Every structure is written in C-alpha cells, then in structure tokens.
Amino acid sequence: MIVAAVSGVSDVNGAANVTLIRGADLVAAPWKNGGGVTREVAAFPARQPGDAPGDFMWRVSVADVAQAGPFSRFDGVDRTLALLSGAGMLLDEMDGASVVKTHALTQQLDIARFDGEARIDARLVDGATRDFNLMVRRDVARGEVEVWRAGAQLRALDGDVVLLFCASGAITVTLMGGDAQARKLDSGDTLRIDAADALACTLTDDGADDGAVLAVRIRYTR
C-alpha cells in the first residue's frame, strides 16, 4: 500500500472540490468496430447520452482493447496512453502505407503521447490489453500524465483539475489543508480534485511495493 499525503489544495472557500470515483462503478461502452470497450472515468463538460465522441474539453477513460485495428481520429486533440495490463500494444503512426513512427507500450505504465489527428494502427503484442487514456483539446487546455511510485520525493503539481488514478495496488490519499480526510483507492479508483491550484504530494510504501498512481494535471488555457 502507498500512502499519499497531499497538501496545498484549496478553492475560494479554503477546500478543494474532491470526488472519489470508484472503478467498479464505471460503465463499459462497446466500440462501434467491436475492437474493445471503453469506461469513461471523467470528462469536462460532463458528457450526456447521445453526445458525439469528440464533445469534450478533456476526457479520461480506461479501454480494453481486444483486437488490432485503427484508432479513431480526434482532430485538435492531444492524446496520452498508458498501459495498465496485458502484454501491450505497438502503435504505428502511418503516412499513407508507410510507418513514420511506432509507439511501443510493452511494459506496465509505459506511456505514449501523440496527436489525435494522426493515423494510428494498433498491433497487439500477445492478446488483449487495458490502457489508460487522456484526451485534451489543445485549443482550450493542456494535460500531463505522470507515474508516481513509492519513494518519490515531494511533488508539486499545479492544475485546474488533478486526477489521481490508482493503476495498481491499494493507495491511501490524504488531503491536507481544508480537507484532511483520508481516502483509500483500490486499483481502478480515481480521486478527482477540482481547483487544485498548488498540489504537493509525497508517496510512502508499507512494504507491499506494488502500488502505482497515474497523476493527471489539466490546466485550462482560456
């Protein structure tokens, strides 16, 4: 288990807006091409049934990829993928019939970053995989994903929105300042913190040595 002590998060009332999102409550939506399913973790604006796939400023989701094939294009969107489980994927960035770059996701929590308008063909290394997906519309926001592990030093993270996704193990997150409540995250759970303008966090391990967090920082540019 990792214990994360987070400080410096506040809104105008002295407390950040904190939401605990349980992975077990996420709803799986099948892809139109039958290649997998996606579970949306969070998005802004909050999405409604019938919204077009690209109707967001940012979106975080977890996808189960069952077969090789092309990725959907999202013009104007910056994408970040992290491998959560499985043997992995090779993402071929195509120009016509030529591969101009291959993004390799072959180890747990490997990260790939690419433009949403790029033509991407995915190859599975050995069977189905699960990945974490951040999409940010670049004309209105910037997004970053970092891997936090046990033993990390104090980290400062500025953002309008911060999401702490438990990628493996069990994690206890303690928010200091206006909200001192400790929250335990199991694998697949997410802590969303809005108005987290100056977030600092330390990670400690009780000896299990299996916990990892994907820390997402989103900053609006207009």
MDAnalysis code that builds the backbone (N, CA, C; Angstrom):
import MDAnalysis as mda
import numpy as np

u = mda.Universe.empty(666, n_residues=222, atom_resindex=np.repeat(np.arange(222), 3), trajectory=True)
u.add_TopologyAttr("name", ["N", "CA", "C"] * 222)
u.add_TopologyAttr("resid", np.arange(1, 223))
u.add_TopologyAttr("resname", ["MET", "ILE", "VAL", "ALA", "ALA", "VAL", "SER", "GLY", "VAL", "SER", "ASP", "VAL", "ASN", "GLY", "ALA", "ALA", "ASN", "VAL", "THR", "LEU", "ILE", "ARG", "GLY", "ALA", "ASP", "LEU", "VAL", "ALA", "ALA", "PRO", "TRP", "LYS", "ASN", "GLY", "GLY", "GLY", "VAL", "THR", "ARG", "GLU", "VAL", "ALA", "ALA", "PHE", "PRO", "ALA", "ARG", "GLN", "PRO", "GLY", "ASP", "ALA", "PRO", "GLY", "ASP", "PHE", "MET", "TRP", "ARG", "VAL", "SER", "VAL", "ALA", "ASP", "VAL", "ALA", "GLN", "ALA", "GLY", "PRO", "PHE", "SER", "ARG", "PHE", "ASP", "GLY", "VAL", "ASP", "ARG", "THR", "LEU", "ALA", "LEU", "LEU", "SER", "GLY", "ALA", "GLY", "MET", "LEU", "LEU", "ASP", "GLU", "MET", "ASP", "GLY", "ALA", "SER", "VAL", "VAL", "LYS", "THR", "HIS", "ALA", "LEU", "THR", "GLN", "GLN", "LEU", "ASP", "ILE", "ALA", "ARG", "PHE", "ASP", "GLY", "GLU", "ALA", "ARG", "ILE", "ASP", "ALA", "ARG", "LEU", "VAL", "ASP", "GLY", "ALA", "THR", "ARG", "ASP", "PHE", "ASN", "LEU", "MET", "VAL", "ARG", "ARG", "ASP", "VAL", "ALA", "ARG", "GLY", "GLU", "VAL", "GLU", "VAL", "TRP", "ARG", "ALA", "GLY", "ALA", "GLN", "LEU", "ARG", "ALA", "LEU", "ASP", "GLY", "ASP", "VAL", "VAL", "LEU", "LEU", "PHE", "CYS", "ALA", "SER", "GLY", "ALA", "ILE", "THR", "VAL", "THR", "LEU", "MET", "GLY", "GLY", "ASP", "ALA", "GLN", "ALA", "ARG", "LYS", "LEU", "ASP", "SER", "GLY", "ASP", "THR", "LEU", "ARG", "ILE", "ASP", "ALA", "ALA", "ASP", "ALA", "LEU", "ALA", "CYS", "THR", "LEU", "THR", "ASP", "ASP", "GLY", "ALA", "ASP", "ASP", "GLY", "ALA", "VAL", "LEU", "ALA", "VAL", "ARG", "ILE", "ARG", "TYR", "THR", "ARG"])
u.atoms.positions = np.array([
    [0.847, -1.195, 0.000],
    [0.000, 0.000, 0.000],
    [0.878, 1.238, 0.000],
    [0.476, 2.253, -0.781],
    [1.148, 3.539, -0.783],
    [0.263, 4.533, -0.057],
    [0.860, 5.371, 0.771],
    [0.126, 6.445, 1.431],
    [0.576, 7.752, 0.816],
    [-0.372, 8.526, 0.272],
    [-0.044, 9.800, -0.354],
    [-0.576, 10.923, 0.517],
    [0.304, 11.824, 0.933],
    [-0.108, 12.994, 1.706],
    [-0.084, 14.185, 0.782],
    [-1.237, 14.792, 0.551],
    [-1.377, 15.858, -0.418],
    [-1.690, 17.154, 0.301],
    [-0.974, 18.225, -0.052],
    [-1.184, 19.497, 0.631],
    [-1.323, 20.613, -0.376],
    [-1.830, 21.741, 0.103],
    [-1.878, 22.932, -0.720],
    [-3.015, 22.972, -1.716],
    [-4.083, 22.218, -1.531],
    [-5.207, 22.238, -2.430],
    [-6.332, 23.029, -1.793],
    [-6.822, 24.052, -2.475],
    [-7.897, 24.857, -1.897],
    [-8.648, 25.586, -2.985],
    [-9.924, 25.835, -2.736],
    [-10.697, 26.715, -3.592],
    [-10.915, 28.013, -2.825],
    [-11.815, 28.869, -3.311],
    [-12.003, 30.163, -2.664],
    [-12.557, 30.022, -1.255],
    [-13.151, 28.860, -0.950],
    [-13.685, 28.642, 0.381],
    [-12.699, 27.901, 1.281],
    [-11.478, 27.663, 0.793],
    [-10.461, 27.019, 1.600],
    [-10.404, 25.517, 1.463],
    [-11.238, 24.920, 0.602],
    [-11.218, 23.472, 0.422],
    [-11.441, 23.141, -1.039],
    [-10.660, 22.202, -1.544],
    [-10.833, 21.756, -2.912],
    [-12.128, 20.957, -3.048],
    [-12.614, 20.886, -4.255],
    [-13.771, 20.061, -4.557],
    [-13.257, 18.672, -4.905],
    [-13.514, 17.690, -4.045],
    [-12.923, 16.357, -4.176],
    [-14.022, 15.342, -4.469],
    [-13.777, 14.505, -5.489],
    [-14.731, 13.470, -5.869],
    [-14.008, 12.134, -5.954],
    [-14.540, 11.135, -5.277],
    [-13.994, 9.790, -5.350],
    [-14.783, 8.994, -6.383],
    [-14.090, 8.485, -7.393],
    [-14.712, 7.740, -8.489],
    [-14.268, 6.291, -8.375],
    [-15.197, 5.413, -8.095],
    [-14.879, 4.003, -7.938],
    [-14.824, 3.314, -9.302],
    [-13.753, 2.566, -9.526],
    [-13.627, 1.851, -10.785],
    [-14.734, 0.847, -11.006],
    [-15.240, 0.254, -9.911],
    [-16.305, -0.742, -10.032],
    [-17.609, -0.135, -10.533],
    [-17.749, 1.197, -10.438],
    [-18.983, 1.860, -10.866],
    [-18.935, 2.335, -12.313],
    [-17.784, 2.231, -12.966],
    [-17.666, 2.714, -14.339],
    [-18.436, 1.800, -15.285],
    [-19.072, 2.412, -16.287],
    [-19.921, 1.677, -17.231],
    [-19.158, 1.433, -18.527],
    [-19.147, 0.183, -18.982],
    [-18.442, -0.187, -20.210],
    [-19.301, 0.121, -21.422],
    [-18.715, 0.835, -22.394],
    [-19.397, 1.141, -23.653],
    [-18.626, 0.478, -24.787],
    [-19.255, -0.391, -25.580],
    [-18.536, -1.087, -26.644],
    [-18.182, -0.155, -27.799],
    [-17.055, -0.407, -28.431],
    [-16.677, 0.334, -29.629],
    [-17.570, -0.082, -30.785],
    [-17.789, 0.846, -31.702],
    [-18.612, 0.540, -32.869],
    [-17.992, -0.552, -33.733],
    [-16.641, -0.611, -33.779],
    [-15.983, -1.609, -34.630],
    [-15.807, -2.948, -33.930],
    [-16.260, -3.058, -32.689],
    [-16.171, -4.313, -31.969],
    [-14.799, -4.655, -31.448],
    [-13.866, -3.700, -31.524],
    [-12.490, -3.974, -31.136],
    [-12.213, -3.873, -29.660],
    [-13.194, -3.431, -28.866],
    [-12.964, -3.302, -27.438],
    [-14.089, -2.549, -26.767],
    [-13.855, -2.170, -25.510],
    [-14.822, -1.378, -24.746],
    [-14.080, -0.264, -24.032],
    [-14.799, 0.824, -23.744],
    [-14.242, 1.966, -23.029],
    [-15.087, 2.259, -21.802],
    [-14.412, 2.589, -20.697],
    [-15.083, 3.042, -19.482],
    [-14.634, 4.473, -19.192],
    [-15.559, 5.411, -19.279],
    [-15.213, 6.809, -19.031],
    [-15.055, 7.042, -17.530],
    [-13.917, 7.631, -17.155],
    [-13.647, 7.960, -15.760],
    [-14.183, 9.345, -15.429],
    [-13.867, 10.324, -16.256],
    [-14.297, 11.701, -16.027],
    [-14.116, 12.475, -17.318],
    [-14.883, 13.557, -17.452],
    [-14.780, 14.415, -18.634],
    [-15.317, 15.788, -18.281],
    [-14.899, 16.769, -19.058],
    [-15.445, 18.117, -18.936],
    [-15.647, 18.707, -20.331],
    [-16.855, 19.279, -20.568],
    [-18.041, 19.230, -19.708],
    [-18.517, 17.791, -19.515],
    [-19.285, 17.583, -18.446],
    [-19.815, 16.247, -18.194],
    [-20.617, 15.794, -19.401],
    [-20.328, 14.602, -19.859],
    [-20.950, 14.119, -21.087],
    [-22.311, 13.506, -20.802],
    [-23.202, 13.630, -21.810],
    [-24.563, 13.129, -21.710],
    [-24.799, 12.071, -22.773],
    [-25.760, 11.177, -22.559],
    [-26.075, 10.193, -23.601],
    [-26.396, 10.891, -24.923],
    [-25.834, 10.400, -25.997],
    [-26.059, 10.980, -27.303],
    [-25.018, 11.994, -27.728],
    [-24.116, 12.412, -26.803],
    [-23.047, 13.330, -27.180],
    [-22.136, 12.679, -28.211],
    [-21.627, 13.493, -29.133],
    [-20.673, 12.995, -30.113],
    [-19.377, 12.602, -29.414],
    [-18.603, 11.666, -29.983],
    [-17.379, 11.204, -29.321],
    [-16.394, 12.314, -28.993],
    [-16.367, 13.388, -29.802],
    [-15.406, 14.458, -29.576],
    [-15.939, 15.644, -28.808],
    [-17.123, 15.518, -28.205],
    [-17.721, 16.637, -27.464],
    [-17.159, 16.701, -26.046],
    [-15.931, 17.223, -25.904],
    [-15.316, 17.393, -24.596],
    [-14.186, 18.405, -24.710],
    [-13.818, 19.004, -23.564],
    [-12.580, 19.761, -23.459],
    [-11.452, 18.826, -23.048],
    [-11.772, 17.913, -22.129],
    [-10.854, 16.835, -21.774],
    [-11.656, 15.616, -21.363],
    [-11.001, 14.470, -21.466],
    [-11.689, 13.211, -21.144],
    [-10.653, 12.192, -20.689],
    [-10.980, 11.478, -19.619],
    [-10.137, 10.402, -19.102],
    [-10.949, 9.114, -19.134],
    [-10.348, 8.059, -19.638],
    [-11.067, 6.796, -19.745],
    [-10.101, 5.623, -19.633],
    [-10.678, 4.439, -19.451],
    [-9.935, 3.183, -19.439],
    [-10.523, 2.309, -20.533],
    [-9.656, 1.761, -21.388],
    [-10.121, 0.979, -22.527],
    [-9.562, -0.438, -22.474],
    [-10.414, -1.410, -22.777],
    [-9.993, -2.787, -23.005],
    [-9.919, -2.998, -24.515],
    [-8.721, -3.285, -25.013],
    [-8.501, -3.455, -26.444],
    [-8.422, -4.948, -26.730],
    [-9.390, -5.457, -27.509],
    [-9.496, -6.896, -27.730],
    [-8.853, -7.341, -29.033],
    [-8.672, -6.428, -29.970],
    [-8.112, -6.829, -31.253],
    [-7.384, -5.664, -31.910],
    [-6.489, -6.002, -32.830],
    [-5.741, -4.988, -33.556],
    [-6.664, -4.195, -34.469],
    [-6.216, -2.969, -34.813],
    [-7.009, -2.168, -35.729],
    [-6.694, -0.690, -35.601],
    [-7.320, 0.141, -36.428],
    [-7.059, 1.580, -36.414],
    [-7.726, 2.270, -35.237],
    [-7.078, 3.318, -34.725],
    [-7.674, 4.174, -33.713],
    [-8.596, 5.182, -34.387],
    [-9.628, 5.610, -33.663],
    [-10.460, 6.717, -34.130],
    [-9.649, 8.005, -34.106],
    [-9.922, 8.900, -35.069],
    [-9.224, 10.177, -35.120],
    [-9.981, 11.217, -34.312],
    [-9.223, 12.068, -33.617],
    [-9.777, 13.186, -32.864],
    [-8.955, 14.421, -33.224],
    [-9.432, 15.151, -34.235],
    [-8.708, 16.343, -34.690],
    [-8.649, 17.384, -33.582],
    [-7.470, 18.018, -33.417],
    [-7.305, 19.068, -32.428],
    [-7.127, 18.581, -31.012],
    [-6.900, 17.285, -30.829],
    [-6.816, 16.692, -29.500],
    [-5.418, 16.108, -29.283],
    [-4.842, 16.361, -28.113],
    [-3.599, 15.716, -27.694],
    [-3.953, 14.470, -26.885],
    [-3.314, 13.341, -27.203],
    [-3.644, 12.083, -26.557],
    [-2.450, 11.543, -25.787],
    [-2.733, 10.942, -24.628],
    [-1.731, 10.251, -23.827],
    [-2.302, 8.902, -23.418],
    [-1.568, 7.832, -23.716],
    [-1.972, 6.480, -23.337],
    [-0.938, 5.887, -22.398],
    [-1.410, 5.112, -21.417],
    [-0.531, 4.358, -20.522],
    [-1.031, 2.929, -20.455],
    [-0.122, 1.968, -20.555],
    [-0.501, 0.566, -20.488],
    [-0.759, 0.169, -19.042],
    [-1.933, -0.393, -18.782],
    [-2.297, -0.834, -17.440],
    [-2.073, -2.328, -17.236],
    [-2.436, -3.138, -18.232],
    [-2.262, -4.578, -18.101],
    [-2.240, -5.214, -19.480],
    [-1.772, -6.451, -19.522],
    [-1.622, -7.160, -20.777],
    [-0.200, -7.048, -21.306],
    [0.067, -7.792, -22.385],
    [1.412, -7.803, -22.972],
    [1.728, -6.532, -23.740],
    [0.702, -5.745, -24.060],
    [0.967, -4.441, -24.639],
    [0.543, -4.281, -26.087],
    [0.838, -3.079, -26.603],
    [0.480, -2.695, -27.961],
    [1.653, -1.991, -28.621],
    [1.687, -2.086, -29.945],
    [2.568, -1.274, -30.770],
    [1.678, -0.379, -31.610],
    [1.839, 0.933, -31.460],
    [1.001, 1.906, -32.153],
    [1.797, 2.482, -33.314],
    [1.428, 2.076, -34.524],
    [2.109, 2.540, -35.729],
    [1.472, 3.833, -36.218],
    [2.265, 4.897, -36.276],
    [1.813, 6.172, -36.818],
    [2.090, 6.149, -38.314],
    [1.023, 6.251, -39.114],
    [1.105, 5.986, -40.541],
    [1.082, 7.272, -41.370],
    [1.778, 7.227, -42.507],
    [1.690, 8.231, -43.561],
    [1.518, 7.469, -44.856],
    [0.276, 7.387, -45.316],
    [-0.013, 6.511, -46.437],
    [0.197, 5.074, -46.031],
    [1.040, 4.351, -46.784],
    [1.331, 2.959, -46.459],
    [2.589, 2.819, -45.614],
    [3.226, 3.933, -45.254],
    [4.498, 3.891, -44.535],
    [4.301, 4.166, -43.050],
    [5.077, 3.468, -42.229],
    [5.105, 3.722, -40.792],
    [6.169, 4.780, -40.521],
    [5.762, 5.929, -39.988],
    [6.715, 7.007, -39.717],
    [7.224, 6.961, -38.277],
    [6.467, 6.300, -37.386],
    [6.882, 6.187, -36.001],
    [6.066, 5.098, -35.334],
    [6.692, 4.350, -34.439],
    [5.990, 3.333, -33.666],
    [6.108, 3.653, -32.183],
    [4.965, 3.771, -31.520],
    [4.916, 3.988, -30.073],
    [4.766, 2.619, -29.407],
    [5.757, 2.209, -28.633],
    [5.748, 0.888, -28.009],
    [5.249, 0.973, -26.575],
    [4.194, 0.258, -26.289],
    [3.663, 0.108, -24.931],
    [3.765, -1.369, -24.583],
    [4.877, -1.771, -23.995],
    [5.129, -3.185, -23.756],
    [5.385, -3.515, -22.290],
    [5.564, -2.502, -21.451],
    [5.734, -2.698, -20.023],
    [4.637, -1.935, -19.288],
    [4.206, -2.459, -18.148],
    [3.150, -1.785, -17.398],
    [3.536, -0.338, -17.115],
    [2.611, 0.563, -17.422],
    [2.713, 2.006, -17.232],
    [3.668, 2.667, -18.224],
    [4.051, 1.967, -19.299],
    [4.656, 2.665, -20.435],
    [3.668, 3.711, -20.932],
    [4.186, 4.862, -21.382],
    [3.336, 5.978, -21.804],
    [3.660, 6.357, -23.245],
    [2.626, 6.631, -24.027],
    [2.767, 7.140, -25.392],
    [1.966, 8.414, -25.528],
    [2.535, 9.400, -26.240],
    [1.858, 10.672, -26.496],
    [1.848, 10.921, -27.995],
    [0.675, 11.316, -28.527],
    [0.574, 11.554, -29.967],
    [-0.625, 12.449, -30.250],
    [-0.635, 13.018, -31.446],
    [-1.736, 13.886, -31.862],
    [-2.960, 13.048, -32.221],
    [-4.128, 13.547, -31.839],
    [-5.350, 12.817, -32.114],
    [-5.683, 12.716, -33.584],
    [-5.148, 13.637, -34.405],
    [-5.422, 13.581, -35.830],
    [-4.501, 12.627, -36.571],
    [-3.477, 12.102, -35.872],
    [-2.569, 11.148, -36.504],
    [-3.313, 9.858, -36.834],
    [-2.896, 9.225, -37.914],
    [-3.455, 7.926, -38.274],
    [-2.669, 6.859, -37.516],
    [-3.335, 6.180, -36.594],
    [-2.701, 5.205, -35.725],
    [-3.308, 3.825, -35.979],
    [-2.436, 2.856, -36.268],
    [-2.850, 1.452, -36.351],
    [-2.236, 0.710, -35.167],
    [-3.071, 0.037, -34.399],
    [-2.612, -0.664, -33.202],
    [-2.398, -2.143, -33.494],
    [-1.254, -2.654, -33.024],
    [-0.949, -4.090, -33.078],
    [-0.810, -4.608, -31.655],
    [-1.494, -5.687, -31.340],
    [-1.401, -6.284, -30.014],
    [-0.191, -7.211, -29.959],
    [0.564, -7.122, -28.872],
    [1.761, -7.953, -28.722],
    [1.374, -9.409, -28.496],
    [0.461, -9.644, -27.556],
    [0.046, -11.018, -27.252],
    [-1.270, -10.985, -26.498],
    [-2.350, -10.787, -27.232],
    [-3.669, -10.807, -26.613],
    [-4.137, -9.438, -26.156],
    [-5.291, -9.427, -25.504],
    [-5.975, -8.195, -25.126],
    [-5.165, -7.393, -24.110],
    [-5.369, -6.074, -24.136],
    [-4.707, -5.178, -23.196],
    [-5.727, -4.222, -22.603],
    [-5.324, -3.578, -21.511],
    [-6.107, -2.490, -20.909],
    [-5.211, -1.266, -20.839],
    [-5.751, -0.111, -21.237],
    [-4.945, 1.108, -21.203],
    [-5.720, 2.277, -20.615],
    [-4.965, 3.236, -20.128],
    [-5.472, 4.492, -19.570],
    [-5.309, 5.554, -20.651],
    [-6.343, 6.376, -20.847],
    [-6.372, 7.280, -21.977],
    [-6.770, 8.683, -21.524],
    [-5.898, 9.656, -21.760],
    [-6.213, 11.074, -21.538],
    [-6.298, 11.762, -22.889],
    [-7.401, 12.477, -23.113],
    [-7.569, 13.270, -24.336],
    [-7.890, 14.709, -23.932],
    [-7.137, 15.648, -24.493],
    [-7.296, 17.066, -24.157],
    [-7.359, 17.872, -25.445],
    [-8.396, 18.713, -25.571],
    [-8.491, 19.565, -26.746],
    [-7.490, 20.708, -26.600],
    [-6.521, 20.744, -27.518],
    [-5.351, 21.597, -27.315],
    [-5.623, 23.087, -27.461],
    [-6.747, 23.484, -28.025],
    [-7.023, 24.909, -28.148],
    [-7.607, 25.503, -26.869],
    [-7.932, 24.652, -25.884],
    [-8.536, 25.161, -24.646],
    [-7.834, 24.675, -23.383],
    [-6.963, 23.672, -23.472],
    [-6.361, 23.125, -22.253],
    [-5.071, 22.391, -22.581],
    [-4.293, 22.135, -21.530],
    [-3.094, 21.317, -21.602],
    [-3.213, 20.210, -20.559],
    [-2.708, 19.039, -20.886],
    [-2.782, 17.924, -19.956],
    [-1.473, 17.174, -19.867],
    [-1.169, 16.656, -18.679],
    [0.034, 15.859, -18.444],
    [-0.322, 14.627, -17.640],
    [0.431, 13.556, -17.860],
    [0.292, 12.328, -17.076],
    [1.665, 11.950, -16.541],
    [1.750, 11.694, -15.239],
    [2.979, 11.246, -14.602],
    [2.719, 9.959, -13.836],
    [3.740, 9.110, -13.744],
    [3.674, 7.897, -12.924],
    [4.303, 8.198, -11.572],
    [3.555, 7.993, -10.504],
    [4.069, 8.166, -9.142],
    [4.227, 6.796, -8.507],
    [5.419, 6.554, -7.955],
    [5.697, 5.293, -7.283],
    [6.161, 5.552, -5.856],
    [6.262, 4.480, -5.087],
    [6.739, 4.584, -3.715],
    [8.147, 5.144, -3.694],
    [8.440, 5.955, -2.665],
    [9.767, 6.514, -2.510],
    [9.991, 7.824, -3.219],
    [8.979, 8.323, -3.923],
    [9.129, 9.597, -4.625],
    [9.245, 10.735, -3.627],
    [9.992, 11.751, -4.000],
    [10.108, 12.937, -3.166],
    [8.853, 13.789, -3.299],
    [8.790, 14.851, -2.501],
    [7.653, 15.763, -2.558],
    [7.491, 16.297, -3.977],
    [6.278, 16.229, -4.489],
    [5.987, 16.665, -5.848],
    [4.982, 17.812, -5.814],
    [5.276, 18.862, -6.539],
    [4.330, 19.961, -6.701],
    [3.610, 19.776, -8.026],
    [2.303, 19.942, -8.017],
    [1.505, 19.738, -9.221],
    [0.437, 20.818, -9.289],
    [0.629, 21.772, -10.181],
    [-0.345, 22.841, -10.371],
    [-1.333, 22.423, -11.446],
    [-2.595, 22.696, -11.212],
    [-3.592, 22.373, -12.214],
    [-4.963, 22.852, -11.811],
    [-5.786, 23.128, -12.810],
    [-7.187, 23.436, -12.531],
    [-7.933, 22.179, -12.106],
    [-7.514, 21.037, -12.656],
    [-8.067, 19.740, -12.252],
    [-6.908, 18.764, -12.107],
    [-6.917, 17.990, -11.024],
    [-5.948, 16.922, -10.818],
    [-6.725, 15.630, -10.598],
    [-6.307, 14.566, -11.293],
    [-6.898, 13.250, -11.094],
    [-5.800, 12.280, -10.697],
    [-6.034, 11.550, -9.614],
    [-5.102, 10.538, -9.140],
    [-5.747, 9.178, -9.386],
    [-5.223, 8.458, -10.381],
    [-5.785, 7.164, -10.780],
    [-4.915, 6.057, -10.214],
    [-5.528, 5.155, -9.445],
    [-4.798, 4.045, -8.854],
    [-4.613, 2.971, -9.924],
    [-3.375, 2.861, -10.440],
    [-3.103, 1.930, -11.523],
    [-2.851, 0.522, -11.032],
    [-2.349, 0.378, -9.800],
    [-2.128, -0.949, -9.222],
    [-1.973, -0.815, -7.717],
    [-2.220, -1.909, -7.015],
    [-2.094, -1.902, -5.564],
    [-3.256, -1.203, -4.889],
    [-3.042, -0.827, -3.626],
    [-4.019, -0.091, -2.832],
    [-3.344, 1.150, -2.278],
    [-4.005, 2.276, -2.390],
    [-3.393, 3.571, -2.082],
    [-4.313, 4.341, -1.149],
    [-3.718, 4.973, -0.136],
    [-4.470, 5.888, 0.715],
    [-4.005, 7.301, 0.420],
    [-4.944, 8.160, 0.048],
    [-4.653, 9.557, -0.276],
    [-5.186, 10.421, 0.857],
    [-4.313, 11.261, 1.419],
    [-4.714, 12.169, 2.484],
    [-4.525, 13.595, 2.005],
    [-5.616, 14.336, 1.937],
    [-5.577, 15.732, 1.524],
    [-5.375, 16.609, 2.748],
    [-4.357, 17.434, 2.701],
    [-4.072, 18.348, 3.801],
    [-4.721, 19.708, 3.534],
    [-4.895, 20.508, 4.576],
    [-5.483, 21.833, 4.414],
    [-6.952, 21.798, 4.733],
    [-7.782, 22.220, 3.771],
    [-9.207, 22.326, 4.030],
    [-9.900, 20.987, 4.160],
    [-9.316, 19.934, 3.588],
    [-9.942, 18.615, 3.620],
    [-8.877, 17.615, 4.039],
    [-8.925, 17.151, 5.298],
    [-7.894, 16.255, 5.828],
    [-8.346, 14.807, 5.838],
    [-9.454, 14.488, 5.205],
    [-9.968, 13.126, 5.220],
    [-9.085, 12.206, 4.381],
    [-8.783, 11.025, 4.913],
    [-8.021, 10.026, 4.174],
    [-8.973, 9.178, 3.341],
    [-8.559, 8.890, 2.125],
    [-9.380, 8.095, 1.216],
    [-8.544, 6.952, 0.657],
    [-9.078, 5.752, 0.735],
    [-8.381, 4.586, 0.199],
    [-8.844, 4.330, -1.221],
    [-7.890, 4.170, -2.110],
    [-8.175, 3.851, -3.502],
    [-7.721, 2.427, -3.778],
    [-8.618, 1.614, -4.310],
    [-8.240, 0.315, -4.837],
    [-7.871, 0.473, -6.308],
    [-7.275, -0.549, -6.887],
    [-6.878, -0.475, -8.285],
    [-8.081, -0.136, -9.165],
    [-7.934, 0.885, -10.006],
    [-9.020, 1.329, -10.877],
    [-9.820, 2.491, -10.345],
    [-9.619, 2.867, -9.057],
    [-10.309, 4.019, -8.482],
    [-9.555, 5.306, -8.821],
    [-10.286, 6.418, -8.790],
    [-9.721, 7.726, -9.113],
    [-10.176, 8.756, -8.103],
    [-9.264, 9.613, -7.669],
    [-9.616, 10.782, -6.872],
    [-9.487, 12.004, -7.764],
    [-10.604, 12.698, -7.972],
    [-10.615, 13.916, -8.785],
    [-10.648, 15.128, -7.853],
    [-9.725, 16.069, -8.091],
    [-9.627, 17.268, -7.265],
    [-9.736, 18.481, -8.174],
    [-10.853, 19.194, -8.088],
    [-11.030, 20.433, -8.840],
    [-10.536, 21.604, -7.999],
    [-10.070, 22.647, -8.678],
    [-9.491, 23.820, -8.019],
    [-8.259, 23.438, -7.219],
    [-7.467, 22.529, -7.772],
    [-6.220, 22.096, -7.131],
    [-5.079, 22.904, -7.728],
    [-4.946, 24.152, -7.283],
    [-4.037, 25.082, -7.952],
    [-2.591, 24.918, -7.522],
    [-2.332, 24.316, -6.357],
    [-0.953, 24.138, -5.892],
    [-0.888, 22.861, -5.081],
    [-0.830, 21.755, -5.766],
    [-0.926, 20.437, -5.133],
    [0.472, 19.883, -4.893],
    [0.744, 19.465, -3.652],
    [2.003, 18.799, -3.338],
    [1.699, 17.435, -2.750],
    [2.506, 16.443, -3.060],
    [2.204, 15.077, -2.651],
    [3.475, 14.301, -2.354],
    [3.468, 13.535, -1.272],
    [4.519, 12.565, -1.008],
    [3.916, 11.168, -1.017],
    [4.703, 10.189, -1.457],
    [4.261, 8.805, -1.514],
    [5.149, 7.959, -0.618],
    [4.530, 7.125, 0.212],
    [5.282, 6.175, 1.026],
    [4.713, 4.782, 0.827],
    [5.537, 3.780, 1.103],
    [5.163, 2.388, 0.880],
    [5.271, 1.632, 2.195],
    [4.311, 0.734, 2.467],
    [4.364, -0.043, 3.708],
    [5.100, -1.361, 3.522],
    [5.680, -1.575, 2.336],
    [6.431, -2.790, 2.083],
    [5.850, -3.671, 1.007],
    [4.589, -3.429, 0.593],
    [3.978, -4.254, -0.448],
    [4.641, -4.027, -1.798],
    [5.065, -2.800, -2.039],
    [5.843, -2.456, -3.234],
    [5.118, -2.789, -4.527],
    [3.784, -2.646, -4.551],
    [3.047, -2.939, -5.779],
    [2.133, -1.796, -6.192],
    [2.206, -0.661, -5.503],
    [1.302, 0.438, -5.787],
    [1.876, 1.420, -6.790],
    [1.019, 1.947, -7.640],
    [1.419, 2.986, -8.593],
    [0.216, 3.866, -8.888],
    [0.494, 5.137, -9.076],
    [-0.537, 6.132, -9.355],
    [-0.222, 6.814, -10.678],
    [-1.251, 7.016, -11.489],
    [-1.142, 7.899, -12.641],
    [-1.727, 9.247, -12.225],
    [-0.874, 10.261, -12.173],
    [-1.290, 11.605, -11.763],
    [-1.511, 12.441, -13.014],
    [-2.726, 12.936, -13.167],
    [-3.112, 13.737, -14.328],
    [-3.286, 15.183, -13.893],
    [-2.638, 16.093, -14.602],
    [-2.787, 17.527, -14.352],
    [-3.376, 18.173, -15.594],
    [-4.450, 18.920, -15.401],
    [-5.102, 19.630, -16.500],
    [-5.148, 21.098, -16.185],
    [-4.692, 21.907, -17.110],
    [-4.675, 23.363, -16.961],
    [-5.422, 23.977, -18.142],
    [-6.453, 24.780, -17.836],
    [-7.186, 25.467, -18.895],
    [-6.382, 26.661, -19.396],
    [-6.388, 26.838, -20.712],
    [-5.632, 27.942, -21.321],
    [-6.521, 29.091, -21.743],
    [-7.818, 28.896, -21.662],
    [-8.746, 30.003, -21.930],
    [-10.099, 29.703, -21.304],
])
